[in-house]
Amino acid sequence: MVDLKTRLLLRVTLFALVVTVVSALAAFHVAKTRIDEHIVESGSALVDLVSSEATRPQGSFQFSLDRIEGLDLKSIARIAKILGACVEVKDIYNHTTVQRCFGDQGGAPNFVEWALSRIVGDATRYTGVIDGGPGVVIGELVATPNFEHEAIAVWDQLQIIGAATLSILVLNFIVYQPVRQALRPSDRIIETLTRLESGDLRARMPRPQLRELRHIAIGFDHLADRLQQTLNERQRIAQRLITVREEERRYLSRELHDEFGQLLTSITADSAYLSTKLTGTRDDLLPAVTSIRSVTTQMMESLQGILAQLRPQGLDEFGLEAGLSHLIDGWRDRTNNCHFVLTIAGDFDDLPDDLSVSLYRIVQEAVTNAVRHGSPQNIAVHLVRSETDISVIVIDDGSGKDSASQRSGFGLLGMEERVAALGGKLTFEARRPQGVRIKAIFNLVVSGLFEHE
């Protein structure tokens, strides 16, 4: 793709070359027309002058023939020189007796003379009969163009055309320099647009000296400021919603653990006490007591599962790495036909709570969707932190029917909400021949995830 400066330079240069070629062809065409007219219109005058020079009063035929052989063509020298013609005189036997070219010689390159001769051609000539008296023919005159003379005039015109072309090219270069200087900020403008496209809303346009570009840059920066303010406000609202939701979940998990957990533990202890007291006295009531204990145990297990969904186990006490390890170990224990791999690279101890919880929830939701809908044999979880970003990738080889489309429901929507709230980017793609790849990436510099700490 050619930029504006180069395109301008090329177009003006092409225009100059086209003008040069057209002007050169026009110069040759004018020369051909002029030569044709001069030879045809002046040929008869040349014949009359030569006839007058060759004629002697009351001369015999032989005398006239001798006279034509001794012609020096002085009578046509002036006019033939002006015309730039070559004159050939032949006798009645078609033998050339005199042949001379009139006009300037040299001064033009050979290629101009060659081109002119090819354009004019051999058909441009005048042939006339030289009379020796009434009814007496003593010879023939053939007038043809003197291309060496005519080439000088054409070459002069070509030099003028070349000078005009050179002037256009020089002017083109002179104009190109200030245009190039004025459009120099365009490279920075393109760089700024690239940064904005990649998500860096802090990028701002340069301030070019060219008034039109300056107005565009100011207007664009104003739009970028408005967009950044809108996205920041949206991100703050989304972060607040997620924070409130996690606080509610923490509160509910604590209440369920403290209240319902204690009550279920008390019921289990009471059922054990009743079982001891009723043994041997009221054996008919023992099945009911055993049923109460079994139901209570199932309720406690369900409660543990609900608590794990409400608040990640071990995340608050031991951090993100331990919480993910506990999550993957739990899936290993519950799923025997699937191989799990967890890879963690980098330090995650200083992450904000909302980011740690979001990373955990993304992995939790991705793995849950893979096991439920894809029936995979392998699931790999990669959590990587670099100097500028954090990325989490979950890959599976699930072969369930339409697994990719089935996983694009509320689970993916929840992940998108969390990623968008933290200013990240989420990609969800089907693998070939089967499986799904989910990747969430958070730019720590652009999104400002640590500013609220």
N, C-alpha and C positions, 0 to 999 in steps of 0.2 A: 504494500500500500504506500503510495507516494504522498508526502506531506504537501501542504499548501505552498510553501516556499519553493520547493523543487518543481512542483507542477507549474507554478507561475514562470519560473526560469525556463523550463522545457517548452512551454507553449509560446513564449515570446521568441525563443530561439528557433522553434519550428516555423513560426510565422515569418521570421527574417529569411530563413532558408527558402520557404515557398515563394516569397516575394522575389528573392534573387533568381530562382529558377524561372519563374514566370517572366520576369523582366528580361532575362537573358534570351529566352525563347522569342519574346517580343522584339528584341533588338535584331535577332537573326531574321525574323519574319519581315521586319521593315526593310532590312538590307536586301533581302531577296526581291521584295516588291520594287524597291528603288532600282535595282540592277535590271530587272525585267523591263521596267518602263524606259530606262535610259537606252538600253541596247535596241529595243524595238523602235522607239521614237527617233533616235539619232542615227540609226543605221543607214537610212536613205541619204541623209546629209553627208555622211562619210563617203558613201558611194559616189555622190555627185562631185565632192572635192577631189577624190582620187581620179575620177574620170576626167575632170578638168585638167588635172596635173599631167595625165598621161596622153592627152589629145594634142596632136600637132596639125595645123592646117594643111590640107592636101597631102597628107602623108599616105604612103602606101601601107598595105597590111603588114608587110615585113617591118617597115619603119615603126609602125605602131607597136608591134610586138617587141622590137628592141627597146622602145620607149618604156613599156611596162616593166621590162626586166631591170631598167635602171632607176626605178622609182625610189625616192628616199622618204616619201610620205610626210614631207614638211608641211604640206597644206592642211593635214589633219592633226598635226602634233598637238596644237593647243587644245582643240576640242576633245581629242581622244584622251589627253592627259586629265582634263576635267572629268570626263566620263569614267576614267579608269578602265580602258578597254584594251584588248589585244586585237590587232588587225593582221589578217593573213590575206595576201594577194596571190591569186593563182592565174596562170595563163590559160589559153584555150585548150591546152593539153592536160589541164588539171594539175600542173606542176606548180609547187609553191615557189614564187619568185621573191617575195618579200614577206617577212613576218616580224612584227615588233609589238611590244607591250608598252603602253603609256601609263604614266601615273607614278605615285610614290612607291618606293621599294623598301621592304624591310620595316621593322618597328613593331611588328605584331608576332606573337608566338605562333609556332607552326600549327598547333591544334586549332587555333581560331580559323586559319586559312583552310585547314582540312575540313572542319565542320561546315564552313561557309560553302565550300565547293560541293559537299554532299547535299546540303539543303537546296542550293540553287540548281545543281545538276547540269548535265550536258545539253539539255534541251533549250537553254537560254542562249540563243545566238541569232545573228542576223546575216543573211546571205543575199548579196545583190550583184547584179551584172554591171561590169565596167564597159561603157560604150566608147568606141573610138571614133564615132561619127554617126551620121544617120544610117541606121541599119547595120552598123559594124560592131561586133562584140569582140573585145580584145582580152577579156579576162573576167575574173570573179573575185569579189571581196567578201571575206567572212569576218564578222566582228563578234568577239566573245568577251566575257567579263575578265578583268584582271583581278583575280582573287587576292593577290598579294596586296594590291592597292586598296581593295574594298575591306580587307581584313583589318587594316589600320583604323578605319572609321568604326568598325564593329568593336575592336579592342578598346578604343577610347570610351565607347558607351559601356562596355563591360567593366572598365575600371571605375567609372562613375557609379555603376550599380554596386560594385564591390565595396566602394567607399561608403555608400549609403547603408549597405548591409552591416558593415563593420560599425558604423555609427549606431545602428539599432542595437547591435550586440553590446557595445560599450554602454549605451544608455540602459540596456537591460541589466547589466552588471551593477551600474550605479544605483538603479532603482532597487535591485535585489538586496543590497546591503542594508538600507534602512528598513525594508520590509522584514528582512531576517532579524534585525535588531528588535523591531516592534513585536514580532511573533516569537521571540525567544522564550517568553514565559509560557508558551503553549506546552512545552515539555513538562514543566512543573504542574500545569493545570491537568494534564493527562495523568501524571503521577498521583495528584490529589484525588482525581476521580477513581483511580485504581484502589487507593487506600479506602475511600468511602465505600466502594463496591465490596471490599473484603470485610467491611463492618467497622472500620475505624472512623467513628463519627467525629473524632477530635481533629481530623485533617481539615485544613483550611486552604483556600485558594490564595495564590500570590496576588500582588497588586501591580499589574502591568501599567506601563506608561500610556499605552494606547487607550483612549477614552472608552471605546466600545467594549474592549476586553475588561477594563476596570469595572464598568457597570455590571457586566455579566458576573464577574468574580464576586462583587459585593452582594448582588442578588442571590447568587448561589450560596454564599456563606450564610446569608440570612435564612434561607430555606434549611440549610444544614443545622443551624442553631435551633430552629423551630422543631425540626425532626428529632434532634438529640434531646431537647427538652421533653417532647412528647414520649419518646421511647424511655427516657429516664423515669418520667412519671409513671408510665405503664409498668416499668420494671419494679419501681418501688412499691406500687400497689400489689403486683404479683408476689413480690417477696413478702410483703406484709401478710397477704392471704395465706401463703405457705407457712409463714411463721406462726400465725394464729392457728392454722390447722394442726401443725405439729405440737403447739402448746395444748390444744384441746386433746389431742391423742395422748400426750404425756399425762395430762390430768386424768383422762379416762382410764388409762392403764394403771395409774397409781391408785385410783379409787377402786377399780376392779380387783387389783391385787390385794389392797388392804382390807376392803370390806368383804367382797365375795370370796376371796381366798381364805380369809379367817373363818367365814361362815362355813364354807365347804370343809375346811379342816376340822371345825367343831363337829359338824355332822359326821364326819368319818370317825372321830374319836368316840362320839356318842354311840354310833352303830357298833363299834368294837366293844364298848362297855356293855351294851344290851346283849350282844352275842354271848358274852361271858356270863352274864346273870341269867340268861334264859336257857343256857345249856343244862339239860337234865331236868328242868322244871317245866318249861313251856317250849318243847322242841317244835311244836307246830308253828311257832312264830319265827323260828330261825331263818327259813327261806326269805321272809319279808325283810328281815334285817340284812341278810346277805345281798338282796336286791338293792336295798338302799345304799349299802356300801359300794356296790358295783356302779350304780348310777352316779354316785358322788365322785367316784374315781374318774368316770368318763367326763363329767362336768369339769373336773379340775384339768384334765388333759385338753378339753376344748378351750377352757379359759387360758391355758398356757399358749395355745395357738393364737387366740385372739390377742393376747398381750404381745406376742411376737409380731403380729401384724400392726398393732397400734404403735409400738415403740421398739425399734431394733434392740435386741438383747446384746448387752456388752458394749454398745456404741457409746453410751454416756460414760461408762466406767473405764473402758480400755481403749477407746478410739476406733477410727474407721477400719484400720487393718484387722484388728481383732474381731470387729463386728462382721466384716465380710468373711473372714475365715470361719467364724461360727455359722454364718448363713450357708456357706458352701458345704461345711461338714454336715449340717443338718440335711441338706439335699442328698449328700452321699449316703447317709444312713437310711433315708426314705426311698431312694431310687437305686436299685441294684444293677439295672441294665444300662446305665449311663455313666460315662467317665467324665469327671469334672476336673478342670485345670484352672487354678487361680494364680495370676502373675501380678505382683505389685512392685513397681519401680519408682522410687522417690520418697520424699518425706511428706507425710500427711498429718502430722501432729498439730500443726499450727493453722489448720483450716477453720474457717468460721463454721458455726454449728449448722446453719442452713445449707451450706455447701456440702458438708459431710453427710448430713441426712439425705440430701438430694442424690448424691453419688450412691449411697447405700440403696435408696429406693429405686434408682434406675437399674442397678444390678438385680435387685430383688424382683422387680416387675419383668425384666427381660428374661431372667432364668425361669420364672414362673410361667410366662407365656410359652417359652420353648418347651418346657416339660409337658404342659397341658395340651398344646395344640400340635407340636411337631414330632413327638416321640423320637427325640434324637438319641444317638449313641454317644455323642461327644459334645460337650459344652465348654468353651474356653472364655475366661474372663480376664481382661488385661486392664490394669489401672496404672497409668503412667503420668508422672509429673515432671515437667521440664522447667526451665527458668521463666518461660512466658505463658505456659498453658498447662491444663490438666485434661487428660483424655481418658475415657472409659469405653472399652470395646467388648461386646458380648457376641460371640460367634457360635453357631450351632449347625449341625448337619441334619436337622429334622426333616423327615420325609413324609410327614402327614399330608393328607389331601388338602390343597389350597392353604397350607400352613401360613404362608406369607400374608394372604388376605385376611385370614382369621385373626391374626395377631395385630391388625391395624384398628382395634377398637378402643375401648376405654383405657386399656393399659398404655398404648402408645400415646393417647391424648394426655394422660397424666404425666408421662415422661416429657412430652412437648411443653406442657405448662411449666414444669420445674426447670427445664433447660432455658426456656424463654425468660422466666423470671430472673435467672442469674446471668442473662446476657450471653448464653452459649449457643451452640449450633448442634442440632440433632439430625442424623442421617439414618435412614432405614431402607435397606435394600435386600432383595432376594439374591441368594448365591446360586451359582451353577455348578453341578446339576441340581443341587437341593440345599436347603438350609437358609438361614437368615443372618445378616450382619447388622448390628446396631452399634452406632458410634455417637457419643456425645463429647464435645470438646468445649472447654471453657478457657477463654483468653484472660489471663490474670491481669494483663496490662490494660487492655481495651475496656473490659467490663467493670474494672474497679471493684473486684470482689472483696478486697481487704479494706476499703475506705470506711466501711461502717463499723469496723472493730473499735 
